[in-house]
């Protein structure tokens, strides 16, 4: 099982790694669902992190439809960030019809210049998750799809997430399903058992008081890892 944890600061990143996370998703403005972090923060974290750092590329939280100006900003951010030791870019783009915007996605993948990509929870607003997943599976650089199964909480979409995992298996070279949103130390074992996901994503679920911007809680991290280890056995 892979455990990805959101980091907002260098201290978050250090704490997540020390507590056993396998990977970090670095964002800013968590209250807006995560935006592109400051370049200086990304540089510091990627320079010192012992685990992979996936960096959010999202210029605003108004929608997942982007203007030419938005695209220019995203591509410029990616160009700057490519200088650092990144694990992946985290991004997503939709059309007005709520399908994957392949024209803009191709431009972003070109800008990634070989750095792997996670397609983020823009996916959950697609008109058909299966259709969107099959579209993303056409692009080898997209290694992961972060999803809550189209619901605010992944716990309310367990059957849908299980179907996506199954679809990924049938497609062969499909991205890995990374389940996130609403997961807690208390619910993760049952969730993993029912969905058969092999990768999970935590934000507020491993923070003090379950609050999105609070510091990471080592006890909650330990509880999540214990549950994942127990399932693996």
Secondary structure, 3 states (H helix, E strand, C coil): CEEEEEECCHHHHHHHHHCCCCEEEECECHHHCCECCCHHHHHHHHHHCCCEEEEECCCCCCCCCCCHHHHHHHHHHHHHHCCCCCCEEEECCECCCCCECHHHHHHHHHHHCCCCEEECHHHHHCCCHHHHHHHHCCCCCEEEEEECCCCCCHHHCHHHHHHHHHHHHHHCCCCEEEEECCCCCCCHHHHHHHHCCCEEEECHHHEHHHCCCCCECHHHHHHHHHHHHHHHC
